[in-house]
Amino acid sequence: MTSRQPPKKRKIEEKEDITNLYFGADFEDAEAMLNAEVKVIIDSINEEKDLDMSDWSELMQNTTSYVSTFGRFQDKTSIATCKQ
């Protein structure tokens, strides 16, 4: 009589599920960014690539407008102080 080995358990891959606010393993320890932080990143990318606002996609224009309107802090020092 041969002994049978138990079936191997498959590793279940968890997928992102935005409806239940599960964004996947990449975002488990992530912190939300302030609007001002997003604006700093967008500005630095645009300066680096030397882009004019007319070169931006509609999404980039809308995002920039939003973070400029609702971003309380305007400089990196204020942002760093707020994040502490």
Contacts in CASP RR format, 6 or more apart in sequence:
PFRMAT RR
TARGET T0000
AUTHOR 0000-0000-0000
METHOD contacts of the structure
MODEL  1
MTSRQPPKKRKIEEKEDITNLYFGADFEDAEAMLNAEVKVIIDSINEEKD
LDMSDWSELMQNTTSYVSTFGRFQDKTSIATCKQ
14 22 0 8 1.000
14 24 0 8 1.000
14 25 0 8 1.000
15 24 0 8 1.000
16 22 0 8 1.000
16 23 0 8 1.000
16 24 0 8 1.000
23 30 0 8 1.000
34 71 0 8 1.000
34 72 0 8 1.000
34 73 0 8 1.000
34 79 0 8 1.000
34 82 0 8 1.000
34 83 0 8 1.000
35 66 0 8 1.000
35 67 0 8 1.000
35 70 0 8 1.000
35 71 0 8 1.000
35 72 0 8 1.000
36 67 0 8 1.000
36 71 0 8 1.000
36 72 0 8 1.000
36 73 0 8 1.000
36 74 0 8 1.000
36 78 0 8 1.000
36 79 0 8 1.000
36 82 0 8 1.000
37 79 0 8 1.000
38 63 0 8 1.000
38 67 0 8 1.000
39 64 0 8 1.000
39 67 0 8 1.000
39 68 0 8 1.000
39 71 0 8 1.000
40 76 0 8 1.000
40 79 0 8 1.000
42 60 0 8 1.000
42 63 0 8 1.000
42 64 0 8 1.000
42 67 0 8 1.000
45 51 0 8 1.000
46 56 0 8 1.000
53 61 0 8 1.000
53 64 0 8 1.000
56 64 0 8 1.000
72 82 0 8 1.000
73 79 0 8 1.000
73 82 0 8 1.000
END
